[in-house]
Amino acid sequence: MSVLLGVILLFAVLTLVVAVMQAVAIVRVAPASANLAGFMPLGWWKFRQLEQKAGPAAAQPLNIYKRAVIAFLVFLVLGLVLSGWTVNQAGGSTDTAFNSDLRRVATMPGAPKILES
């Protein structure tokens, strides 16, 4: 399962990188009066507002940006569901996170001897 989670994480990161690259491309081709330099409409994923402000020159990067954002969210939700399912299948115990085996300790002189079973 960890390999599958790694692949989902890889795809999520790649789609995030594509979304950021397309956001930069949208800002570059948008007219200066569009006021997209603050990335605020890009961060809130207001696709219709972006389409109106950026104009027809940014249509292709905007379509790629929309798909990349949606794919990123799908991979994010899929990864969360799969990791929750994996933890649930493992029993949900946190005992496997550390070594709980007791080590033998040398007895101190004068202390009563404790026998381990």
C-alpha positions, 0 to 999 in steps of 0.5 A, spaced: 500 500 500 505 504 501 507 504 494 500 506 491 500 511 496 507 514 493 505 513 486 498 517 488 503 523 492 507 523 486 501 524 481 498 530 486 505 533 486 506 533 479 499 536 478 500 541 483 507 543 479 503 543 472 497 548 476 502 553 478 506 553 471 499 554 468 497 560 473 504 563 471 502 563 464 495 565 465 498 571 469 503 573 463 498 573 458 493 576 461 492 584 460 496 588 465 489 591 467 486 584 469 490 585 476 492 578 476 499 579 479 496 578 486 494 571 485 488 572 489 483 569 484 488 563 482 488 561 489 480 561 490 479 557 483 474 562 481 474 559 474 469 564 471 472 570 474 479 568 471 476 567 464 473 574 464 479 577 467 484 574 463 481 574 456 481 570 450 489 569 450 489 565 456 484 560 454 489 554 453 493 555 459 486 556 463 483 550 461 490 546 463 490 550 469 482 548 471 484 540 469 490 540 473 487 543 479 481 538 479 486 532 478 490 535 484 484 535 488 482 528 486 489 525 488 489 529 494 482 526 496 484 519 494 490 519 498 487 521 504 482 515 503 487 510 501 491 512 507 485 512 512 483 505 509 490 503 510 491 505 517 484 502 519 486 495 516 492 495 520 488 495 526 489 503 528 494 501 533 500 506 534 504 500 537 508 499 531 511 506 530 516 504 536 520 498 538 516 496 545 520 490 546 523 490 553 531 489 553 534 486 559 537 490 564 543 488 568 541 487 575 544 492 581 547 489 587 542 488 592 536 489 588 531 483 588 532 479 582 526 480 577 525 474 573 522 475 566 517 470 563 
